[in-house]
Amino acid sequence: MAEHNGSGNLEKFQNAFTNSMPGDIIIYHIGRSLRGPSGQHAYYLYEKGMVELTQRRARRGKGIFEYLAIRTKRHRHEQLIPLKAYQRPRIE
């Protein structure tokens, strides 16, 4: 079991996920609350049965959490949503 830091941006999360094995933990966000494309992508992977989602208190700062995706299975031909699908919609 390994731990991958995929927080910071969606591409980093995707790379951590691609290089992970079943049982590995991927930190996909660190903060007070979960917002943005990394959370959406994590939920998509959860719906596909590729990860379980959880959180834990971070060692730094009060009220800060690490949001975790735990890899459950590895598919040979994983169908992932293109990263650009998670870009924020334009508000006009």
N, C-alpha and C positions, 0 to 999 in steps of 0.2 A: 504494500500500500504506500502510495506517495501522495504528497500534497503539492498542488500546483497553484501558483498565484496568477489568476487570470483577471484580477481586478484592474481597473483603470480605463479600459476601453473594450469595445466589443471584439475587435480583432485579436487582442491578447487573450480574451476568454475563449474564442474559437480555437486559437492555437493550443491553449492548455487542454481544451476538450479533445481535440484531434490527437494529441500526444498522450492522452491518459488511457489507463487500463481499468477494467472492472475493480471496484474498491477504492480507487484513487479519489481524493478530495480536491475539488477545484474551488478556490475562493473567487467568486465572480463579482463581488461588490463589498466594499467596506464603507460603513457610514451609519447615520442615525436611522435612515429609512431607505427603502429600496425604490428607486425610480429609474426610468430610462430603458434603453434597448437591451442592456445585459440581463435585466430581470425578465423582459419579454422572451429573450432567446432561451434563458434557463427554463422558463415555463413551457416553451415549445418542446425542449428536449425532455422535460418531465412528461408531457403528454404523449410523447413517442416511446416512453418507457426506457429511455437511455440514462436517466439520472433520477435520484431522489433529492429533494430540496430540504434544507434545514438552515439553521443559523446558530451562532454562538456569540457570546460576549467577546469583544476584542480586548486585548490586553491594554490597549491605549485608549484613554479617554472614557469618561462616564457616559453611558448611553450609546456607545458605538458598538456596532455589530459587524461580524463577518458573515456574509451570506454564502452558503456552501451548496455546491452541486456534487453529489457523490455518484460516481459512474457505476451503473448497474450492469450494463452489457455492452458488448462491442459487436457492431454489425459490420460485415465485410463491405457492403455497399450502402453506407449511411447516406440518406437523403437529408441534407441540411438546407435550411432557408438561406439564400444569399444574404450576406451581411447588410447590403444596401436596403434590404426590405425593412430594416429596423430604423431607418433614418426618420427623424421627426417630421411630421407633416407640416407644411407651410400654413401659417395662420394669416389669413388676409383680412 
